Amino acid sequence: MSDPQVYMIVVEGIDNTQRALMHNWIKANAEAWWHQLADVWVVIGHDAGYWRDGLTSFALPVKTKLLVIAVKETPGGRWASKWVEGTEWFGANLPAQRGRSTRADPLLLAGTPDFAAALAAPRPSPIVQLHLL
C-alpha cells in the first residue's frame, strides 16, 4: 500500500473569516494537517483537485488566489524550516519521514556546532514538482 499524498495549500488575499472557514473545512477533510503560517496548510489525503474544488467556495473574490502543490519526496528530505513553530508535525506525519530524526537542518541553525560543517558539505539540489491548478 502506498503512502497517502501530501499537499501544500497556499492562499492569498483572504480575510480572517475566510481563513477560519478554510481552516475548519481542512480540519474536517484532511487525514492530517499542519497550519502554523497564516495562509499555508500542509494536508495529507485526497488529491489536488479535491482541495482546490473544496476550498474554492471560501475564496470567491477575484483578488483571492489559491494554489495546491503536491509535495514529493526528494533526496534531501521533504522539508526544512527556519523560525517556524510546530515543525515536529512533519517528522511525525509525512509518510517517508516517519521514524527519521526530526532534528532541524543544521544549515538553518546558525550558531550550532554543526553549522560550519553543514555549509561545507555537498548538498543535493532540491526537486520540486508543482501542480498549478
C-alpha positions as a LaTeX table, in Angstrom:
\begin{tabular}{lrrr}
\hline
Residue & $x$ (\AA) & $y$ (\AA) & $z$ (\AA) \\
\hline
Met1 & 0.00 & 0.00 & 0.00 \\
Ser2 & 1.40 & 3.39 & $-0.95$ \\
Asp3 & 1.64 & 6.33 & 1.41 \\
Pro4 & $-1.14$ & 8.94 & 1.17 \\
Gln5 & $-0.33$ & 12.02 & $-0.88$ \\
Val6 & 0.82 & 15.21 & 0.81 \\
Tyr7 & $-0.23$ & 18.66 & $-0.48$ \\
Met8 & 0.65 & 22.23 & 0.38 \\
Ile9 & $-2.22$ & 24.68 & 0.12 \\
Val10 & $-1.32$ & 28.35 & $-0.23$ \\
Val11 & $-3.85$ & 31.17 & $-0.40$ \\
Glu12 & $-3.50$ & 34.90 & $-0.84$ \\
Gly13 & $-5.98$ & 37.73 & $-0.42$ \\
Ile14 & $-8.30$ & 36.15 & 2.16 \\
Asp15 & $-9.68$ & 37.80 & 5.26 \\
Asn16 & $-9.91$ & 36.33 & 8.77 \\
Thr17 & $-13.41$ & 34.96 & 8.19 \\
Gln18 & $-12.34$ & 33.15 & 5.01 \\
Arg19 & $-9.22$ & 31.84 & 6.79 \\
Ala20 & $-11.31$ & 30.43 & 9.65 \\
Leu21 & $-13.80$ & 28.81 & 7.24 \\
Met22 & $-10.99$ & 27.26 & 5.19 \\
His23 & $-9.21$ & 26.05 & 8.31 \\
Asn24 & $-12.34$ & 24.36 & 9.67 \\
Trp25 & $-13.08$ & 22.70 & 6.30 \\
Ile26 & $-9.47$ & 21.47 & 6.00 \\
Lys27 & $-9.53$ & 20.07 & 9.57 \\
Ala28 & $-12.74$ & 18.19 & 8.79 \\
Asn29 & $-11.46$ & 16.73 & 5.49 \\
Ala30 & $-7.74$ & 16.01 & 5.91 \\
Glu31 & $-6.30$ & 12.77 & 7.28 \\
Ala32 & $-3.77$ & 15.05 & 9.00 \\
Trp33 & $-2.92$ & 18.73 & 8.63 \\
Trp34 & $-0.37$ & 21.39 & 9.63 \\
His35 & $-1.11$ & 25.12 & 9.84 \\
Gln36 & 1.46 & 27.37 & 11.52 \\
Leu37 & 1.70 & 30.06 & 8.82 \\
Ala38 & $-1.36$ & 32.25 & 8.29 \\
Asp39 & $-2.23$ & 31.30 & 4.71 \\
Val40 & $-0.42$ & 27.97 & 4.32 \\
Trp41 & $-1.62$ & 24.46 & 5.15 \\
Val42 & 0.05 & 21.10 & 4.63 \\
Val43 & $-2.52$ & 18.33 & 4.32 \\
Ile44 & $-2.50$ & 14.58 & 3.88 \\
Gly45 & $-5.05$ & 12.76 & 1.77 \\
His46 & $-7.30$ & 13.18 & $-1.28$ \\
Asp47 & $-5.95$ & 14.80 & $-4.47$ \\
Ala48 & $-5.12$ & 18.32 & $-5.62$ \\
Gly49 & $-8.45$ & 18.80 & $-7.37$ \\
Tyr50 & $-10.34$ & 17.81 & $-4.23$ \\
Trp51 & $-8.60$ & 20.53 & $-2.22$ \\
Arg52 & $-8.96$ & 23.14 & $-4.96$ \\
Asp53 & $-12.65$ & 22.42 & $-5.51$ \\
Gly54 & $-13.48$ & 22.22 & $-1.82$ \\
Leu55 & $-11.75$ & 25.48 & $-0.93$ \\
Thr56 & $-12.90$ & 27.50 & $-3.94$ \\
Ser57 & $-16.19$ & 28.45 & $-2.28$ \\
Phe58 & $-14.24$ & 30.14 & 0.52 \\
Ala59 & $-12.02$ & 32.03 & $-1.95$ \\
Leu60 & $-14.61$ & 33.71 & $-4.15$ \\
Pro61 & $-13.31$ & 37.27 & $-4.67$ \\
Val62 & $-11.28$ & 37.71 & $-7.84$ \\
Lys63 & $-8.34$ & 39.02 & $-5.80$ \\
Thr64 & $-8.14$ & 35.74 & $-3.88$ \\
Lys65 & $-5.57$ & 33.22 & $-5.13$ \\
Leu66 & $-5.44$ & 29.51 & $-4.29$ \\
Leu67 & $-2.58$ & 27.13 & $-5.08$ \\
Val68 & $-2.41$ & 23.41 & $-4.28$ \\
Ile69 & 1.01 & 21.78 & $-4.66$ \\
Ala70 & 1.79 & 18.06 & $-4.37$ \\
Val71 & 4.76 & 17.59 & $-2.05$ \\
Lys72 & 7.07 & 14.89 & $-3.40$ \\
Glu73 & 9.93 & 13.11 & $-1.62$ \\
Thr74 & 13.35 & 14.44 & $-2.61$ \\
Pro75 & 16.85 & 13.07 & $-1.96$ \\
Gly76 & 17.41 & 15.70 & 0.76 \\
Gly77 & 14.13 & 15.02 & 2.53 \\
Arg78 & 10.75 & 16.69 & 2.24 \\
Trp79 & 11.17 & 19.74 & 4.42 \\
Ala80 & 13.44 & 22.20 & 6.18 \\
Ser81 & 12.40 & 25.21 & 8.22 \\
Lys82 & 13.67 & 28.35 & 9.81 \\
Trp83 & 11.90 & 30.08 & 12.68 \\
Val84 & 8.66 & 28.14 & 12.19 \\
Glu85 & 6.93 & 26.62 & 15.20 \\
Gly86 & 5.45 & 23.14 & 15.17 \\
Thr87 & 7.68 & 21.51 & 12.55 \\
Glu88 & 7.85 & 18.28 & 14.58 \\
Trp89 & 4.50 & 17.54 & 12.89 \\
Phe90 & 6.36 & 16.88 & 9.63 \\
Gly91 & 8.60 & 14.27 & 11.21 \\
Ala92 & 5.62 & 12.52 & 12.73 \\
Asn93 & 3.21 & 12.76 & 9.79 \\
Leu94 & 4.99 & 12.87 & 6.46 \\
Pro95 & 4.97 & 9.20 & 5.42 \\
Ala96 & 8.54 & 8.97 & 4.13 \\
Gln97 & 9.83 & 10.85 & 7.17 \\
Arg98 & 8.32 & 8.58 & 9.84 \\
Gly99 & 10.95 & 7.03 & 12.02 \\
Arg100 & 13.62 & 9.53 & 10.96 \\
Ser101 & 15.12 & 12.16 & 13.17 \\
Thr102 & 13.11 & 15.37 & 13.37 \\
Arg103 & 16.26 & 17.35 & 14.08 \\
Ala104 & 16.25 & 20.57 & 12.07 \\
Asp105 & 18.64 & 21.01 & 9.17 \\
Pro106 & 21.86 & 22.43 & 10.69 \\
Leu107 & 22.22 & 24.77 & 7.72 \\
Leu108 & 19.19 & 26.57 & 9.09 \\
Leu109 & 20.51 & 26.80 & 12.64 \\
Ala110 & 23.31 & 29.33 & 12.55 \\
Gly111 & 25.38 & 29.16 & 15.71 \\
Thr112 & 25.03 & 25.41 & 16.25 \\
Pro113 & 28.19 & 23.26 & 16.31 \\
Asp114 & 27.24 & 21.63 & 13.01 \\
Phe115 & 26.67 & 24.88 & 11.13 \\
Ala116 & 30.15 & 25.23 & 9.60 \\
Ala117 & 30.26 & 21.55 & 8.62 \\
Ala118 & 26.83 & 21.79 & 7.05 \\
Leu119 & 27.89 & 24.76 & 4.95 \\
Ala120 & 30.92 & 22.85 & 3.68 \\
Ala121 & 29.06 & 19.61 & 2.93 \\
Pro122 & 27.78 & 18.98 & $-0.58$ \\
Arg123 & 24.01 & 19.24 & $-0.74$ \\
Pro124 & 21.69 & 17.63 & $-3.28$ \\
Ser125 & 19.75 & 20.05 & $-5.40$ \\
Pro126 & 16.07 & 20.04 & $-4.43$ \\
Ile127 & 13.47 & 18.62 & $-6.77$ \\
Val128 & 10.09 & 20.26 & $-6.56$ \\
Gln129 & 7.09 & 19.21 & $-8.59$ \\
Leu130 & 4.42 & 21.89 & $-8.77$ \\
His131 & 0.88 & 21.14 & $-9.77$ \\
Leu132 & $-0.65$ & 24.50 & $-10.58$ \\
Leu133 & $-4.42$ & 24.47 & $-10.69$ \\
\hline
\end{tabular}
